[in-house]
Amino acid sequence: MGKILVVDDERDVEALIVQRFRRSIRSGELEFLFAYDGQEALNALRADPDIDMVLSDINMPGMDGLSLLDHLPQVNADIRAVMVSAYGDLGNIRAAMNRGAFDFITKPIDFADLEATIHKTLDACKTVRKLRNALQETRTAEAASRAQAARLRRVLDTSPIGVSILTETGELLYCNQRSVELFGVTADSMRQRGATALFRHIEEREYNPPRLHDGEIARSDELHFIRDDGSTVWMIMTFDHTVYEGRAVYIVWLYDITERKVQAEALRTAKEAAEKALSDLERMQSDLIRAEKMAVIGQLITAVAHEINTPVGIALTAATHLQSVSGSIASTFQDGQLRRSDFQDYVATATEVSSLLVTNIERAAALVQSLKLVTEGKASSPRSRFDLREYLSDLVLAVRVQPAAAGHELVMDCPDGLALDTYPGALTEVLIALLTNAFAHAFDQKPGGRVSVVARLQGDGRIDLRITDNGRGIPQEILPRLFQPFATTRRGAGSMGLGLYAVFNLVTGKLAGEIAVDSLPNLGTTVILQLPLDAP
């Protein structure tokens, strides 16, 4: 970006420039500042040292453009000035160029020429800046190089890592005490045995460098050396090809890994044991999740089966009564003693009993359907297309009759016509776990709670499914790890804390959705599911 100070006592120039360069200004390529005489321009330059160039009129009241040119070197020697003068005013133009102006343009201003002049001037500013920076960097690098050489020698002398310096012909120029200790030789012997071993390894790496699995050249290599006493030392060797005291050399770094080699077998054994323990833990966790899900489903099946007994018993009693009344009226008819009032009583009784039969048989059929939904709701079941409202109605009916829901209200709100193409078995496991969890945890065994299941279609083609209770809420210390394994507030009551962990995995995996929880103490909890209409 170039920053330009425009100096002109004509206020209309500002509007013209802003209009002409509006795209460059909007994109950030150019930024214009404006002053209306030379003194105001100097103040702006002192306040903002990042200004790259000055575009100034020559003839202005107060301090004119030529005087401004005289002061520019004192404020910013790097700034470039382009002067604007009336056409044919060669005297002022010559004076401006003599005083250090970079370029000039004439009035009336040709904005195409102005734009070209601006870019040329900014390019010149960048070039000068680059040259100056390069010069400074060169000087800094030279000073740093001298200081680095001194520091390097101090580091080498005191390094706890083995350091040796060899020429390109294998001559040992330097080795520190740690190198001598690693090779187990004297300093004099180091020049023979140690240096020879190091240089041989360097040559092998130079001509046939070892490569990693991805083809990249390895930056380090292992080196083993048999000492005079017969012991073996293992080292990691790295080296750099550089210049030291005016000579091309190899600086070799040696790290003792002998103890690491000794421990390698123990580490491998420990790793295998840890992997086996992890595998056993994962299998145990999977078994616990399966056991917890089966316990919930078993409770639902027991509750639904128990609930079916009531409508079936009523229907059986009503049918028996109707059978008895029908036998009595048939006998009266066969004896020829049937009266009009007897027949009217029979019809009234039959109508009442039939209505009772239909009501209770429908109730039993609905419970059987909900029982079928629960028993067939397995995460491994195939995907299918189903009506969400009918599905939720059956599910709510199955959950409503379980003992944990007794004394509480369970309601469902879902518009007609919402169809999902997903995995109903996985969704059943998720919703049964969430609803069972709400009744088990939200109300602290106090009646009068309310749980709602609300489904809505979102604009992005997903279903927003919310399970909300008005219970005590989730403790804030548990909320961040709610979907982690073994997170529970009722561990003493037999809860393993794996239900919501399984729910999270099903929602984000099989159902390709998202799950979140919103909860505050004593204000209830809302579990929010975002599910695609068509699962991938």
C-alpha positions as CSV (number, residue, x, y, z in Angstrom):
1,M,0.0,0.0,0.0
2,G,1.2,3.5,-0.8
3,K,0.5,6.5,1.4
4,I,0.4,9.8,-0.5
5,L,0.1,13.4,1.0
6,V,-1.6,15.8,-1.4
7,V,-0.8,19.5,-0.8
8,D,-3.1,22.0,-2.6
9,D,-5.0,25.0,-1.5
10,E,-7.8,24.2,-3.9
11,R,-10.3,22.1,-1.9
12,D,-11.9,20.7,-5.1
13,V,-8.7,18.7,-5.8
14,E,-9.4,16.5,-2.8
15,A,-12.8,15.5,-4.1
16,L,-11.4,14.9,-7.6
17,I,-8.6,12.6,-6.4
18,V,-10.9,10.7,-4.0
19,Q,-13.3,10.1,-6.9
20,R,-10.7,9.2,-9.5
21,F,-8.8,6.7,-7.2
22,R,-11.8,5.4,-5.3
23,R,-11.2,1.8,-6.3
24,S,-7.6,1.9,-5.3
25,I,-8.6,3.5,-2.0
26,R,-11.3,1.0,-1.4
27,S,-9.0,-2.0,-2.1
28,G,-6.3,-0.6,0.2
29,E,-3.8,-0.2,-2.6
30,L,-3.5,3.6,-2.1
31,E,-4.2,5.9,0.9
32,F,-4.4,9.7,0.4
33,L,-3.9,12.4,3.1
34,F,-4.6,16.1,2.4
35,A,-3.0,19.4,3.5
36,Y,-3.7,22.9,2.2
37,D,-0.4,24.7,2.5
38,G,3.3,23.8,3.1
39,Q,3.3,24.2,6.8
40,E,0.3,22.0,7.3
41,A,2.0,19.4,5.1
42,L,5.2,19.5,7.2
43,N,3.1,18.9,10.4
44,A,1.4,15.9,8.7
45,L,4.8,14.5,7.7
46,R,6.1,14.8,11.2
47,A,3.0,13.1,12.6
48,D,3.1,10.2,10.1
49,P,6.5,8.9,9.1
50,D,5.0,6.2,6.9
51,I,4.0,8.7,4.1
52,D,5.7,7.5,0.9
53,M,5.4,10.5,-1.4
54,V,4.2,14.1,-1.6
55,L,2.0,15.5,-4.4
56,S,2.2,19.3,-4.0
57,D,1.1,22.4,-5.9
58,I,3.8,25.0,-6.3
59,N,1.8,28.2,-6.0
60,M,0.0,28.3,-2.6
61,P,-0.5,31.0,0.1
62,G,1.7,30.8,3.1
63,M,4.4,28.3,2.6
64,D,4.5,27.4,-1.2
65,G,5.6,24.2,-2.8
66,L,9.2,25.2,-3.4
67,S,9.7,26.1,0.2
68,L,8.1,22.8,1.2
69,L,10.7,21.1,-1.0
70,D,13.5,22.8,1.0
71,H,12.2,21.4,4.3
72,L,11.4,17.9,3.2
73,P,15.0,16.5,3.7
74,Q,14.9,17.7,7.3
75,V,11.7,15.8,8.0
76,N,12.1,12.6,5.9
77,A,15.0,12.2,3.6
78,D,13.5,9.1,1.9
79,I,10.3,10.8,0.8
80,R,9.7,11.6,-2.9
81,A,7.9,14.7,-4.1
82,V,6.0,15.3,-7.3
83,M,5.2,18.9,-8.1
84,V,2.1,20.3,-9.8
85,S,2.4,23.5,-11.8
86,A,0.5,25.4,-14.5
87,Y,1.2,24.4,-18.0
88,G,4.2,26.3,-19.4
89,D,5.5,27.4,-16.0
90,L,9.0,26.1,-16.8
91,G,10.8,28.4,-14.3
92,N,9.0,26.9,-11.3
93,I,9.3,23.4,-12.7
94,R,13.1,23.9,-13.2
95,A,13.4,25.3,-9.7
96,A,11.5,22.4,-8.2
97,M,13.6,19.8,-10.0
98,N,16.8,21.6,-8.8
99,R,15.5,21.5,-5.2
100,G,15.1,17.7,-5.3
101,A,11.6,17.1,-6.8
102,F,11.3,13.5,-8.2
103,D,8.9,14.4,-11.0
104,F,6.3,17.0,-12.0
105,I,2.9,17.2,-13.7
106,T,1.1,20.1,-15.2
107,K,-2.3,21.6,-14.8
108,P,-5.0,20.9,-15.9
109,I,-4.2,17.5,-14.4
110,D,-4.3,14.5,-16.7
111,F,-5.4,11.8,-14.2
112,A,-4.1,9.0,-16.3
113,D,-0.7,10.7,-16.3
114,L,-1.1,11.3,-12.6
115,E,-1.8,7.7,-11.9
116,A,1.2,6.5,-13.9
117,T,3.4,9.1,-12.1
118,I,2.1,8.0,-8.7
119,H,2.9,4.3,-9.4
120,K,6.3,5.2,-10.8
121,T,7.1,7.3,-7.8
122,L,5.9,4.6,-5.3
123,D,8.0,2.0,-7.2
124,A,11.1,4.3,-6.8
125,C,10.4,4.6,-3.1
126,K,10.1,0.9,-2.7
127,T,13.4,0.4,-4.6
128,V,15.3,2.8,-2.4
129,R,13.8,1.3,0.7
130,K,14.8,-2.2,-0.4
131,L,18.4,-1.1,-1.2
132,R,18.7,0.6,2.2
133,N,17.3,-2.4,4.0
134,A,19.7,-4.7,2.0
135,L,22.6,-2.6,3.0
136,Q,21.6,-2.6,6.6
137,E,21.1,-6.3,6.6
138,T,24.5,-6.8,5.1
139,R,26.1,-4.8,7.8
140,T,24.1,-6.5,10.5
141,A,25.0,-9.9,9.0
142,E,28.7,-9.2,9.0
143,A,28.6,-8.1,12.6
144,A,26.5,-11.1,13.6
145,S,28.9,-13.4,11.8
146,R,31.8,-12.2,13.8
147,A,29.9,-12.4,17.0
148,Q,28.5,-15.9,16.1
149,A,32.1,-17.2,15.5
150,A,33.1,-16.1,19.0
151,R,29.9,-17.6,20.5
152,L,30.3,-20.8,18.6
153,R,33.7,-21.4,20.0
154,R,32.5,-20.8,23.5
155,V,29.5,-23.2,23.0
156,L,31.7,-25.9,21.5
157,D,34.2,-25.7,24.4
158,T,31.5,-26.1,27.1
159,S,28.9,-28.2,25.3
160,P,27.5,-31.3,27.1
161,I,27.1,-32.8,23.6
162,G,29.9,-34.3,21.7
163,V,31.1,-31.8,19.1
164,S,33.9,-32.3,16.5
165,I,35.1,-30.3,13.6
166,L,36.6,-32.0,10.6
167,T,37.9,-30.7,7.3
168,E,36.7,-32.0,3.9
169,T,39.7,-34.3,3.9
170,G,39.1,-35.8,7.3
171,E,41.5,-33.8,9.4
172,L,40.3,-33.2,12.9
173,L,40.5,-29.5,13.7
174,Y,38.7,-29.6,17.0
175,C,36.9,-32.0,19.4
176,N,35.5,-31.1,22.8
177,Q,35.8,-33.1,26.0
178,R,32.5,-34.8,25.6
179,S,33.6,-36.3,22.3
180,V,36.7,-37.7,23.9
181,E,34.6,-39.3,26.7
182,L,32.1,-40.8,24.2
183,F,34.8,-42.5,22.2
184,G,36.7,-43.6,25.4
185,V,40.1,-42.4,24.1
186,T,42.6,-39.8,24.8
187,A,42.7,-36.5,22.9
188,D,45.6,-37.7,20.8
189,S,44.0,-41.0,20.0
190,M,40.9,-39.2,19.0
191,R,42.6,-37.8,16.0
192,Q,43.3,-41.3,14.8
193,R,40.5,-43.7,15.7
194,G,37.6,-41.3,16.5
195,A,38.2,-38.9,13.6
196,T,38.5,-41.8,11.2
197,A,35.2,-43.4,12.3
198,L,33.4,-40.1,12.1
199,F,34.7,-39.1,8.6
200,R,34.0,-42.6,7.2
201,H,30.4,-42.2,8.4
202,I,30.2,-38.7,6.9
203,E,31.4,-39.9,3.5
204,E,28.8,-42.7,3.5
205,R,26.0,-40.2,4.3
206,E,27.2,-37.7,1.7
207,Y,27.3,-40.2,-1.2
208,N,24.5,-42.5,-0.1
209,P,22.3,-40.6,2.3
210,P,19.7,-42.6,4.3
211,R,16.1,-41.8,3.4
212,L,12.9,-41.8,5.4
213,H,9.8,-43.7,4.4
214,D,8.4,-40.7,2.5
215,G,11.7,-40.3,0.5
216,E,13.0,-37.3,2.5
217,I,16.7,-37.4,3.4
218,A,17.2,-38.2,7.1
219,R,18.7,-35.4,9.1
220,S,20.4,-37.7,11.6
221,D,21.8,-41.3,11.8
222,E,22.8,-43.8,14.4
223,L,26.5,-44.6,14.9
224,H,28.0,-47.3,17.1
225,F,31.6,-47.5,18.2
226,I,33.5,-50.2,20.0
227,R,35.8,-48.8,22.6
228,D,39.2,-50.1,23.6
229,D,37.7,-51.8,26.7
230,G,35.3,-53.8,24.4
231,S,32.1,-51.8,25.4
232,T,29.9,-50.4,22.7
233,V,28.6,-46.8,22.7
234,W,25.6,-45.8,20.6
235,M,25.3,-42.3,19.3
236,I,23.0,-40.2,17.2
237,M,25.2,-38.3,14.7
238,T,24.2,-35.2,12.9
239,F,26.5,-32.9,10.9
240,D,26.4,-29.6,9.0
241,H,28.6,-28.6,6.1
242,T,29.7,-25.0,6.9
243,V,32.6,-22.6,7.1
244,Y,34.7,-22.3,10.2
245,E,37.6,-19.9,10.5
246,G,37.7,-19.5,6.7
247,R,37.7,-23.3,5.9
248,A,35.0,-25.6,4.6
249,V,34.3,-28.0,7.4
250,Y,31.9,-30.5,8.9
251,I,30.6,-29.8,12.3
252,V,29.5,-33.1,13.9
253,W,27.1,-33.4,16.8
254,L,27.1,-36.6,18.9
255,Y,24.3,-37.5,21.3
256,D,24.8,-40.5,23.6
257,I,21.9,-43.0,23.2
258,T,23.5,-46.1,24.7
259,E,21.1,-46.0,27.7
260,R,18.2,-45.6,25.3
261,K,19.3,-48.6,23.4
262,V,19.5,-50.6,26.6
263,Q,15.9,-49.5,27.5
264,A,14.5,-50.1,24.0
265,E,13.4,-53.6,24.7
266,A,11.8,-52.6,28.0
267,L,10.0,-49.8,26.3
268,R,8.8,-52.1,23.5
269,T,7.4,-54.6,26.1
270,A,5.7,-51.8,28.0
271,K,4.2,-50.5,24.8
272,E,2.8,-53.9,23.9
273,A,1.3,-54.2,27.5
274,A,-0.2,-50.7,27.2
275,E,-1.8,-51.5,23.9
276,K,-3.2,-54.7,25.2
277,A,-4.6,-52.8,28.3
278,L,-6.1,-50.2,26.0
279,S,-7.7,-52.9,23.8
280,D,-9.1,-54.6,26.9
281,L,-10.4,-51.2,28.2
282,E,-12.1,-50.4,24.9
283,R,-13.7,-53.8,24.8
284,M,-14.9,-53.4,28.4
285,Q,-16.2,-49.9,27.6
286,S,-18.1,-51.3,24.6
287,D,-19.6,-54.1,26.8
288,L,-20.6,-51.6,29.5
289,I,-22.3,-49.4,26.9
290,R,-24.2,-52.4,25.5
291,A,-25.2,-53.6,29.0
292,E,-26.5,-50.1,29.9
293,K,-28.5,-49.8,26.7
294,M,-29.9,-53.3,27.2
295,A,-30.9,-52.4,30.8
296,V,-32.8,-49.4,29.6
297,I,-34.5,-51.3,26.8
298,G,-35.4,-54.1,29.3
299,Q,-37.0,-51.6,31.6
300,L,-39.0,-50.2,28.8
301,I,-40.1,-53.6,27.6
302,T,-41.2,-54.5,31.2
303,A,-43.1,-51.3,31.6
304,V,-44.9,-51.6,28.2
305,A,-45.7,-55.2,28.8
306,H,-47.1,-54.4,32.2
307,E,-49.1,-51.5,30.7
308,I,-50.6,-53.8,28.1
309,N,-52.2,-56.0,30.8
310,T,-54.6,-53.2,31.7
311,P,-56.4,-52.7,28.3
312,V,-56.2,-56.4,27.6
313,G,-57.8,-57.3,31.0
314,I,-60.6,-54.7,30.5
315,A,-61.2,-56.0,27.0
316,L,-61.4,-59.6,28.2
317,T,-63.8,-58.7,31.0
318,A,-66.0,-56.7,28.6
319,A,-66.0,-59.5,26.0
320,T,-66.9,-62.0,28.7
321,H,-69.8,-59.8,29.9
322,L,-71.0,-59.3,26.3
323,Q,-70.9,-63.1,25.8
324,S,-73.0,-63.6,28.9
325,V,-75.5,-61.0,28.0
326,S,-75.7,-62.3,24.4
327,G,-76.4,-65.9,25.7
328,S,-79.1,-64.6,28.0
329,I,-80.9,-62.7,25.3
330,A,-80.6,-65.6,22.9
331,S,-82.2,-67.9,25.5
332,T,-85.1,-65.5,26.1
333,F,-85.6,-65.2,22.3
334,Q,-85.7,-69.0,21.9
335,D,-88.3,-69.3,24.7
336,G,-90.5,-66.7,22.9
337,Q,-90.4,-64.4,25.9
338,L,-88.3,-61.6,24.4
339,R,-89.8,-58.3,25.1
340,R,-89.0,-55.0,23.4
341,S,-87.5,-53.5,26.6
342,D,-85.2,-56.6,26.9
343,F,-83.9,-56.1,23.4
344,Q,-83.4,-52.4,23.9
345,D,-81.4,-53.1,27.1
346,Y,-79.3,-55.6,25.2
347,V,-78.5,-53.2,22.4
348,A,-77.5,-50.5,24.9
349,T,-75.2,-52.9,26.7
350,A,-73.7,-54.3,23.5
351,T,-73.0,-50.7,22.2
352,E,-71.3,-49.7,25.5
353,V,-69.3,-52.9,25.7
354,S,-68.3,-52.7,22.0
355,S,-67.0,-49.1,22.5
356,L,-65.1,-50.3,25.5
357,L,-63.6,-53.2,23.6
358,V,-62.5,-50.9,20.7
359,T,-60.9,-48.3,23.0
360,N,-58.9,-50.9,25.0
361,I,-57.9,-53.0,22.0
362,E,-56.7,-49.8,20.2
363,R,-54.7,-48.9,23.4
364,A,-53.2,-52.4,23.5
365,A,-52.3,-52.2,19.7
366,A,-50.6,-48.9,20.2
367,L,-48.6,-50.3,23.1
368,V,-47.6,-53.3,21.0
369,Q,-46.5,-51.0,18.2
370,S,-44.3,-49.0,20.7
371,L,-43.0,-52.2,22.1
372,K,-42.0,-53.3,18.6
373,L,-40.3,-50.0,18.0
374,V,-38.2,-50.5,21.2
375,T,-37.3,-54.1,20.6
376,E,-36.4,-53.5,16.9
377,G,-34.5,-50.2,17.5
378,K,-30.9,-51.3,17.0
379,A,-28.2,-49.0,15.8
380,S,-27.2,-51.7,13.2
381,S,-30.7,-51.7,11.6
382,P,-30.8,-50.5,8.0
383,R,-31.8,-47.0,7.0
384,S,-35.4,-46.3,5.9
385,R,-37.7,-43.4,5.2
386,F,-40.4,-42.8,7.8
387,D,-42.8,-40.1,9.1
388,L,-41.2,-38.3,12.0
389,R,-44.5,-37.4,13.8
390,E,-45.8,-41.0,13.7
391,Y,-42.4,-42.3,14.8
392,L,-42.2,-39.9,17.8
393,S,-45.8,-40.7,18.8
394,D,-44.9,-44.4,19.1
395,L,-41.7,-43.6,20.9
396,V,-43.3,-41.2,23.4
397,L,-46.0,-43.8,24.2
398,A,-43.4,-46.4,25.0
399,V,-41.4,-44.1,27.3
400,R,-44.5,-42.6,29.0
401,V,-45.5,-45.9,30.6
402,Q,-42.1,-46.7,32.2
403,P,-41.9,-46.4,36.0
404,A,-39.4,-43.5,35.9
405,A,-41.9,-41.4,34.0
406,A,-44.8,-41.9,36.5
407,G,-46.0,-38.7,37.9
408,H,-44.4,-36.6,35.1
409,E,-45.7,-35.2,31.9
410,L,-44.2,-36.2,28.6
411,V,-45.4,-34.2,25.5
412,M,-44.5,-34.2,21.8
413,D,-44.8,-31.4,19.3
414,C,-44.0,-32.2,15.7
415,P,-45.6,-30.8,12.5
416,D,-47.2,-33.2,10.0
417,G,-45.4,-34.1,6.8
418,L,-41.8,-34.3,8.1
419,A,-40.1,-37.3,6.6
420,L,-36.6,-38.5,7.5
421,D,-34.4,-40.8,5.5
422,T,-32.0,-42.1,8.1
423,Y,-31.4,-44.9,10.6
424,P,-34.5,-45.3,12.8
425,G,-32.8,-47.9,15.0
426,A,-29.9,-45.5,15.9
427,L,-32.3,-42.6,16.4
428,T,-34.4,-44.8,18.7
429,E,-31.4,-45.6,20.9
430,V,-30.5,-41.9,21.1
431,L,-34.0,-40.7,22.0
432,I,-34.7,-43.5,24.5
433,A,-31.4,-42.8,26.2
434,L,-32.1,-39.0,26.4
435,L,-35.6,-39.4,27.6
436,T,-34.7,-42.1,30.2
437,N,-31.8,-39.9,31.3
438,A,-34.1,-36.9,31.7
439,F,-36.6,-38.8,33.9
440,A,-33.8,-40.4,35.9
441,H,-31.8,-37.3,36.6
442,A,-33.8,-34.1,36.2
443,F,-36.5,-34.3,38.9
444,D,-34.6,-35.9,41.9
445,Q,-37.6,-38.4,42.4
446,K,-40.1,-35.6,42.8
447,P,-43.3,-35.7,40.8
448,G,-44.7,-32.9,38.6
449,G,-41.9,-32.7,36.1
450,R,-42.4,-32.0,32.4
451,V,-40.4,-33.3,29.5
452,S,-41.1,-32.2,25.9
453,V,-39.9,-33.5,22.5
454,V,-40.1,-30.7,19.9
455,A,-39.2,-31.1,16.2
456,R,-38.9,-28.3,13.7
457,L,-37.6,-28.1,10.1
458,Q,-34.7,-25.6,9.7
459,G,-34.0,-23.5,6.6
460,D,-30.7,-25.4,5.9
461,G,-32.6,-28.7,5.3
462,R,-32.0,-30.2,8.8
463,I,-34.3,-31.2,11.6
464,D,-33.9,-29.4,14.9
465,L,-35.0,-31.9,17.6
466,R,-35.0,-30.7,21.2
467,I,-35.6,-32.7,24.4
468,T,-36.3,-30.3,27.2
469,D,-37.1,-30.8,30.9
470,N,-37.9,-28.3,33.7
471,G,-35.8,-30.1,36.2
472,R,-32.8,-29.2,38.4
473,G,-30.3,-28.8,35.5
474,I,-26.8,-30.2,35.1
475,P,-24.0,-29.2,37.5
476,Q,-21.7,-26.8,35.7
477,E,-18.6,-28.8,36.6
478,I,-20.0,-31.8,34.7
479,L,-21.4,-29.9,31.7
480,P,-18.1,-29.5,29.8
481,R,-17.4,-33.3,29.9
482,L,-21.0,-34.5,29.7
483,F,-20.4,-36.6,26.6
484,Q,-17.2,-38.1,27.9
485,P,-17.2,-41.7,29.2
486,F,-18.2,-42.3,32.8
487,A,-19.5,-38.7,33.4
488,T,-22.5,-39.0,35.8
489,T,-24.1,-37.4,38.8
490,R,-25.5,-40.7,40.1
491,R,-22.5,-43.1,40.3
492,G,-23.6,-44.2,43.8
493,A,-27.1,-45.0,42.4
494,G,-25.7,-47.5,39.9
495,S,-25.3,-45.2,36.9
496,M,-22.1,-45.9,34.8
497,G,-22.1,-42.6,32.9
498,L,-21.9,-44.2,29.4
499,G,-25.3,-43.5,28.0
500,L,-24.6,-39.9,26.8
501,Y,-21.2,-41.1,25.5
502,A,-23.0,-43.6,23.3
503,V,-25.5,-41.0,22.3
504,F,-22.8,-38.6,21.1
505,N,-21.1,-41.3,19.0
506,L,-24.4,-42.3,17.4
507,V,-25.5,-38.7,16.6
508,T,-22.1,-37.5,15.2
509,G,-21.3,-40.8,13.5
510,K,-24.3,-43.0,12.3
511,L,-26.8,-40.1,12.1
512,A,-24.2,-37.6,10.7
513,G,-25.6,-34.8,13.0
514,E,-24.7,-32.6,15.8
515,I,-25.6,-32.5,19.5
516,A,-25.4,-29.8,22.1
517,V,-26.7,-29.2,25.6
518,D,-28.0,-26.0,27.2
519,S,-28.5,-26.2,31.0
520,L,-28.6,-23.9,34.0
521,P,-29.0,-24.9,37.7
522,N,-32.7,-25.1,38.6
523,L,-33.8,-23.9,35.2
524,G,-33.9,-27.2,33.4
525,T,-32.0,-28.8,30.5
526,T,-32.4,-28.8,26.7
527,V,-30.6,-31.3,24.5
528,I,-30.4,-30.1,20.9
529,L,-30.0,-32.5,18.0
530,Q,-29.3,-31.2,14.5
531,L,-30.0,-34.0,12.1
532,P,-30.0,-34.1,8.2
533,L,-33.2,-35.0,6.5
534,D,-31.2,-37.5,4.4
535,A,-28.4,-39.2,6.2
536,P,-25.3,-39.7,4.1
